[in-house]
């Protein structure tokens, strides 16, 4: 009789874990960096040879770091939304050209429009690794003190911008 209770107990534990998993949004992957200081980095600017950007340059400002690449199909999906958002000049949007060739990145921005205040290059992917990038596109909302407050995995959508990102930006700018 006791031997029958062990498999039954294990089955019930499994059912509980599955039930908890079914209540979660499969599109949201929690980031361990939310609420923590953004990794410090410096990188060359894509369009300004010899000029380097440091994440320390953004202290005192709320800003977005958007990872993208010319080879990224999903980046084309979010790009028109970012182009329109950039016109509002709400906050600085810095592009991180991830694991891409500079020439390809420049051509891509020339063809589809450049929504960024400027882009920096991450040809070896080290900055992306430090930020825990799973794949492009991903965007990070960083507050005035350099703390990551939000991470958008996948393309920025109009809904995510309207319902999550912009309300948080307004709160952080206070």
Secondary structure, DSSP 8 states (H G I E B T S, - for coil): -HHHHHHHHHHHHHHHHHHHHHTS-TT----TTTTSB----EEEBSSSTT-EEEGGGGTTS-EEEEEE-TT-HHHHHHHHHHHHHHHTTSSEEEEEEET--HHHHHHHHHHH---SSEEEEETT-HHHHHHT--SSSEEEEE-TTSBEEEEEES---HHHIIIIIHHHHHHHT-
